Amino acid sequence: MKKQLIYVATILLPLLYTGCSYIEEDTGDIYTEDKIEDSDAGVQTYLTGVYSKWIYDMFCWGYFPRMLEFDADYISGPDWYFNKFGAGNFDGEPDLTDALWKGCYGLIGRANHAQQKISEMKKCTPAVRDNAIGELKFQKAFAYFLLVRAYGPVPIQDETGTDNSGQPRQPVKDVFDYIATNLQQAAGMMYLNTDKRWEKGHVSAGSAAGLLAKVYAYQAAAAMPVGTPVTVRTGPAYRGQGSDKEYAPLIAHTMHKEAVPGYEDMDATSLYAKAAEWAHAVIAGQYGSYQLLSYDQLWKKASACESEFMFSIGSTSGDATYKNSIHTMYEGYRISTGSEFIAQGGWIGCTRHWYDLFEETDLRIQQGVKHRWRANGHQDQNLGFYYPNTGIWQTRKDNAQAPYDDGVNYYYSMDSQCLAFTTKYMDVTDNGTPNADANWPFLRYADVILTYAEAQNELGQTDEAVNSLNTIRQRSAATPATTTDQNQLRSLIIEERAKEFACEADRRWDLLRWGIYLQAMNALGGSDDSGINKTRQEKHLLFPLPKTEIDTNKNITENNPGWR
């Protein structure tokens, strides 16, 4: 990684922690290091240069969140968009090389450099310096968390930046230990979100503590005994052919955990104890004040900086550089601002099996799924789509007791045109631009609560676990769970995660850590609702290392198993 860094600043350069804090700069377009002063403002400039990597290198070209999201059982879309990666052909996929590997290591390298420079400052406020270093440690930890889940053993960069060409891969356990150390330090250095010095929109001490709970739970699940049962409701997408083709019903498959490479020597019980400890500390208010939003406010643009969103990435509406494609991918931008007709996009959705996991009264499908929408071209023939093709949504608007009476001829298509499309990213400043300002939620408080439920269940505290699970279910008007059977509760919590964090790039990683990825993917019988290939082999457990890394790094001589 090059030591010479250039920090790009515009009149309003987003900090991009959660997309709602800004630095005002009035000194041209380019910052070089000789222009960064030893002051609180200089600290902020270094921070901005690090956080901007999320958007300009990783999100702005549409790479993120594709490689985190597309390889899972309940997600689908058109074959031309899912392309090679969504079908399991990871080898040579530029998204992995340019966004995930290079993007994460670029962020890590810049964070290491900024950390070194900030630590050398003498004229800045000590609390400002410590908080900034904590934020940098958080960002590095998060980047390594993405990398180790995806690639297994990965290099750990020298924090001094003296020589990062040709670093060897480190064992999975060592990478996780490094992540945990950075997060523990960050939790002790950053402001609480109740501190007067904390600026709304920044990551805080609670962000680090919450992520640490998730990190420990990831390792713990991966280290659980082989054979641990997990029931997943899934199965082939369709039955019958031609005019008799219909959606197949959900089948409860009891799967048994397979060994997760790299985690065999870890202690699941002690790791779950740590996950429960850190999650409880967040819930109890030791690291700030956090609460769940009501469902009708959760996905509003105005809520993007509320405490439930512990770490998310935002963008600037219509900006050519600090942009993302989230709104376009999941919702579709309109032919003009405020129009009901989608011009392009709205491709990624969840499968019918995912939709059928819910009760009809659950707000996550009542309000969280599109049931009527219209695309470009529909206006000429007075048409529109509806979803799903059964129940009240076939004939009624929303959940009202009156049939659709808007005069539009709605129809259903049993392919990628009609999926369970989320409404999570619909509320933006301008829905008529392809570069709308949707936020990507990397970590929500709901995740901390479900992590706590999972950890307590595996520690035998099932009453505590079911109470935490129901905290999430009650927000969505779902029927509270009552079982205290550990195996049943384990499966319910994993399923709840699939429902709560749909279209938030979490599902693949849950399947992997529980050692049921291959079983869950292959239970689909070959392909999903859109005909996307979902057959997977052992090589798919890890992404292939970039060819450029193997060619140039003398300490890495072979790729992950099954990849050239």
N, C-alpha and C positions, 0 to 999 in steps of 0.2 A: 504494500500500500504506500502510495507516495506521501511524503511528509509535507510537500508544498500544497497548501489548501487555499482555495479561493472561496470566499463567502459572498454569495449573491444576495443583494438586498434590493427591494423595490420600495416605493413609497409606503405601501402597507404590506409588509412581508409577514405572512402568517407564521406563528410559532408552531402550529400544527400538532400540538399535544392533543387537544380535542377540538381544534378548528375554531375556537372562539376567542383567543387572545391574540393581540397584535403588537408588534414593535413598529413604531414610527421612525423611519429613517429619511433624512433629507440630504444625503451626501452622495448622490450619484448612484450608479448601478453596481459597482464592484468594490468589495472590500478585500484588500490584501492584508497580510498579517501586520505589516508595518503601520497600518492605519488603525489597528485595534488597540485602544488605550487601556492602561491599567486602571480600571474603574469598574463600578457596578454595570455601567453601560457596556463596557468591553466584555464582561462576563456574559451579558445577555446576547451580544453579537455572536460569541462562540457557540452559545446554546442554539441560537437560531440556525447557524450553519449546520449543526448536527441534525436538528429536527427536520430541516428542509429536505434531507435525504429521503425521508419516507415518501414525500410526494414526488419530487422531481426525478428521482431515480427509480422508484418502486411502484407508485400508484399512478403516475400521470400517463403512462403509456398503456394502461389497461392490464398490465401483468398481474398486479395485485387487485383483487384477492383470488384470481383464477387458480393459481397453483396450490392454494390452500383449500379451495372450496370444491373443485370439480370432481375430484376422485373420492366419491362417497356414494352410499347406497340410495339415499333419499333425495339426491339432487339431479337435475336433468336440464336439457336444453337441446337446441337443434344441432345436428351432427356437424354442420359446417362451422359452428362456433366452438363446440366442445373439441372438435378436431382430434388431433393425435392424443393430446394430453388427457382429455376426458375419457378416451377409450383405452387408456392404460399404456399408450406408447410414449413413455417418458424420455426415452433416449434421444438426445439431440434437441430437446424442447428448449427454445431460446428463453421462454419465460423463466424456467428454472435457473438457467445460467445467469441471465441478465438481471432478474429481479430478486430472486431468492438468495442465490449464492453470492453473486457480486454485490447485490444491493445490501444484504446484511453485513457482509464484510466491509463494504465501503462505509456504512454507518458506524461499525465498530471501530474502524481505523480512524475515522474523523473524531469519534467520541474520545478515543484514547489520546489523540493529539490535543483536543480541547481540554480534557481533564488535566493534562500535564501543564498546559499554558495557564489555565485558571489557577491551579495549585501554586504557581510561581508568582501570582499577583500579590502585591504588597499594599496597594492603595484601595482595594475594594473592601466592602463591608464583610467581615468574617462570616456572618450568617448567610449573606448572599452567596459567597463563595462555596460554603458547605452545602447549601441547598442545591446549587448548580451542579456540583460534583455528584450529589445524590441523584439528580435527574439523569446525568450522564451514565451513572452506574445502572440505573433502571433501564435505560435504552439499550445498553450493551447486553444486559441480562435478557431482555426480551428478544433481541436479535439472536443470541445464542440459543434461546429456547426454541425459536423457529427452526434454526439450523439442526440442532441435535435431534429433534423429533423427525425431521425430514430425511436426514442423511446418516444418522447414527454417530459414530466417532467423527469428530471434526477438529480442525486446528484451533488452538486458542492463541490469539495474537499477543505478542509482547506489548505490554501496556506502554512501554517507553517508545515504541515505534522504531527501535533501532534496526531491527531486521525481521520483517514479516514475509519475506519471500522464501518459500520452502519450509514452512512450519509443518511438523508432522501432525497426523491426526491423534487426538487424545481419546482415551476410553470414555464411554458414555458417562460412567459414574464421575469421572474427573470433570467433565464438562458441566454436569449438574451441580457438582460441588462448587464450581466457579460461579455458576449462576446464583446459587443460594447465598454464597458469600457476598456477592455484589448487591443482592436484594436486601439482605440483612443490614448491610452498611447503609444502603439507600434509605431504608425505613427509619434509621436513626439519624439521618442527616437532613432529610427533606422536611419542609414545613408540613404541619397538619392542615387539612382543608378548613379547619376552624381558626387557624392562626391569622392574625391581621395582616401578616406579611405575605401570605399565600394569595396568588392571583388566580381567580376563577378560570378554569380551563387548563391549568398546568397539572401535570402529575404531582402527586403528593405522597406523604409517608404511607397513607392507606393504600395507594396504588401498588407500592412495593410489597406491603404486607399481604395484600390480596393476591397478587401474582405469585408470591412465594407459597401461599397455601395451594394454589393451583399446580405449581411446579412439584411440590411434594406429593400431591395426589396423583399426578401423572406417573411419577416413579413408583409410587405404592401400588397402583393398579397393575402396572407392567410387571411388578415383582410378585404379584399374588400367585398362589400355587397353581401349577398346571392342572387343568381339569375343573377349576372353579366354574360353576354354571352361570350363564347369563341367557335369559330368554329375550329374543328379539322377534317382534311381529313383522313379518316380511313375506317373501315368496315371489314367484313369477308375476310379471305385471299383468298379463292377459291370459285368458283361456278362450278356446274356440278360434275360428278363422272366418274371414269374409264377413258376411252379414251377421254371423253368430258370434263374432269377436266381442268380448266384454272384459271388463276389469276383473281380475281374479281376487278373491277375498284374502284378507290377511291370514297368515298362518303363524302360530306361535312356535318358533323354532328354539329349542333349548340347545344352546351352543356351549362348548366347553373350552375354557381358555387354553391357548397354546403358548409355549414359551416365547417371550419377547426378547430377541437377541440384545445383549448388552446390559440387561437388568437382572440376570439370573442370581447374582450374588448380593442383591439388595434385600433389605429387611422391610417387608411390606408393613408390618405392624408398627414399627418405629416411625416409618415415613408417614403413615396415616395419623399417628399421634401428633407429629409435627404439623401436618396439614390441618388437623382439627384445632391445634393450639393457635396457629396463625389466623385461621379463618374466624375463630371465636374472638380473638383479640380485635379484629376489625369489626365484627358484629357488636361487640361490647363497647365500642367507642374508644378503644385505647389509641387508635391511629387516626382519629377524626370522626366526623359524623356522616353516616351513610344511610340512605333509605331507598326503598323501592318506590318508583313512580307509579301512579295509577295507570292502568293500561291505556286509557284514552289520552294520556299525556306523554306516554313513554317514547313514542316515535315522532313527536312534534319537533320541528326544527328548533323551537324555542327551548326545548329540554336538553339540547346537545351538551350543555355544560353543567347539568344537574349532577348530583352526587352519584346517581346510579352508574353513570358513565365514568369509570375509573381510569380508563385509558382508551381514547379513540383518536382517529386521524381525520382531520377535516380538510377543506380546500376553500378556494376563493371562487365564487360564482362567476363563470364566464372567462376565467383567467386562462391564458394559453400555456402557462408554465406550471402554476400551482393548482392543478386540476386533478380530477379523478373521473372514472367512468362508472362509478357505482350506480348512480341514478339511471344512467342509460342502460346498463346491463340488466338491472333488476326491475326497473319500472318503465323505461322508455321515455325519451323526451318528446314533447308535443310539437305539432307542426307550427304552432305559434303559442306564445305564452298564454296560459289559461285555456287552451283548446282541449276538448275531450278526446282528440284523435292523436294517437301515437305516431310520430314520424319514423323513428328508428328505435330499436332496442326493445327492452322488456323480454329478454330471451331466457334468463335463468329462472327456474322455478323448482318447486318440490314435487315429488311424485304423488300419485294417488294413494299409494300405501302410506306415505307420510301423512297425508290429509286424513286418512281413515283412522289414524291413531287417536284422533280427538273425539270428544263428545260434541254434538252439534252446538251446544250452548257455550263452548269454550271461546273466549274472546280472541284467542290467537288464530282461529279460523273465521269467527264472526266478523271481526274487524281487521284481522291481520292477513287476510287473503283477498285478492281481487275476485269479485264474483260477476262483475260486468265491466267490460272495457271495449274500446273501439280503436281500430288501427287505421292508418292512412289507406284510403281507398274504400273504406266502409261507408264514408259519407255519400259516395256516389250511388250506392245501392241501399242506403238506409239499414246497414247491417251492424252487428256487433257480436262479440263472443260472450258466452257465459260459462261459469265453472262452479261446481262440478255438474255432471249431467244427471244428477239425482237429487231428490229432496227439495226443500223449499227454494233453493237457489235456482232451480230450473224455471220457476214461474214467478217468484216473488222478489221484490227489491229489498236488499239488506235483510232485516228480520221483521219487516213490517207485515201486517196482516192484510196487505192489499197487493194484488198482482201488479206486475209491471204494466204501466199504462202510458209509457213515453212514446209509443208508436214505432219503436225500433225493433227490427227483426233479429233477435239474438239467436245464435246457433252455437253448436259445440263441435269440436274437432278432436278426434282421438289420436293426437300426436303432439309435437312440441309447441303447437300454436296455443294449446289449452293445457296448462299445467297449474299447479297451486302457486301462483305468483304472489310473492310477499308484498305488503304495503309498507314495510319498515323504512324504505328509503324514498318514499313518495313526497314527503313534505320538504321542499327546497325553496330557495329564494326565487328562482326562475325556472319553471319546468319546461320552458321552450328552448333551452340551450343544451347542447350535448355535454357541456362542462358544468353541470349543476353542482351545488355545494352540499352533497350528501356526506354524512360522517360515517366512518367505518368503526364499529365498536369492537376493539380488541379485547377489552375486559370490562364486564359489568358487575355491579354488586350482586346481581342475581346469581352469577357464577360463584361468588364467594359463599353464598348461602347453600347452593347445591353441592359445592365442594365440602362444606361442613356436614351436610346430610350424608354424603357418601362416606366420608371419613368416620363419622360416628356409627354408621351402620356396620362398617367393616371392623370397628372396635367393639362391637356388641351392644352399643347404646342405641337400640332400635327405636325406643320411644322418642329420644332426642332427634334421631334421624327423620322420623316420619313427621314430626312437628316442623322441622325446617323445610322438608319437601312441600308440605302443605302451605307454607308461607308463599311459595311461588305459585302453587296451584290456585290458591284462593284469589290472588290478584287477577287471574284470568277466568274466574267464575267456574273453575273446574271442580268436580266433586272431590272432596278431600280423600286422601288415601287412608286406609285403616289398618292395613296389614303390618304386623311386626315380625313377620317371617323374614329372616335375613336374606335369603336367596330371592324371594319375591321382591323385597324392597330394593335390593341391588338392581334388579332388572327395571323396576319402576323409575328409579333415579336416573339410570342411563337413558331410558326412553324419555323421561322428562327433559333431559338435556337436549335430546334430538328435537323435541318440540319447541323448547324455549329458545334455543340458539340456532334454529334453522336459518340458513342464509347468512350465518356469521362465521363460517369457516371453522367449525368446531368438530363436525361429525367424524371426518376421517381420522382425526387424532384420538377421539374416544374409542373408535373401533380398534385402532392400532394398540393403544395402551392396554386395553382389555384382552388383547390376544385373540380377537374374533373377527378381525378385518377380512381375512380370506373367506371365512365361513359366511359372513354377512353379505359380502359382495357376490359370492357364487350362489347364494340362496336365491338370487334373482333369476337364475336359470339362463343366463347369457346376456340379456339386455334389459333396458328399462323402458319406461313409457314411450320415450322418443326413439327407441331403437339404438341407443348408445350402448356399445359393448361394455359390460361390467364384469366379464370373466377375468379373474386375477390369479396370478401365480406367486410363489414365494418371493420372486425378485421385486414384486411391487411393494413389499413391506418397507423398502427404502428407495429414495430417489437416487438415480445415478449421479455420481460426481461429474462436474463439467469436464469435458475432454481437455480444455485448455489448462485446467488445474493439474491433471495427470501429466500432461505434456511438459509443463514447466516446473512442477514441484518434485524435486529429486527424492523427497521423503514420502511421496505417495506414488506407489508403483502399480497399484491395481484398483479397480473400481469396486463398487458394492456388488454383492453376489448377483449374478445373472445379467449384469450390464457390462458392456465392453468399454 
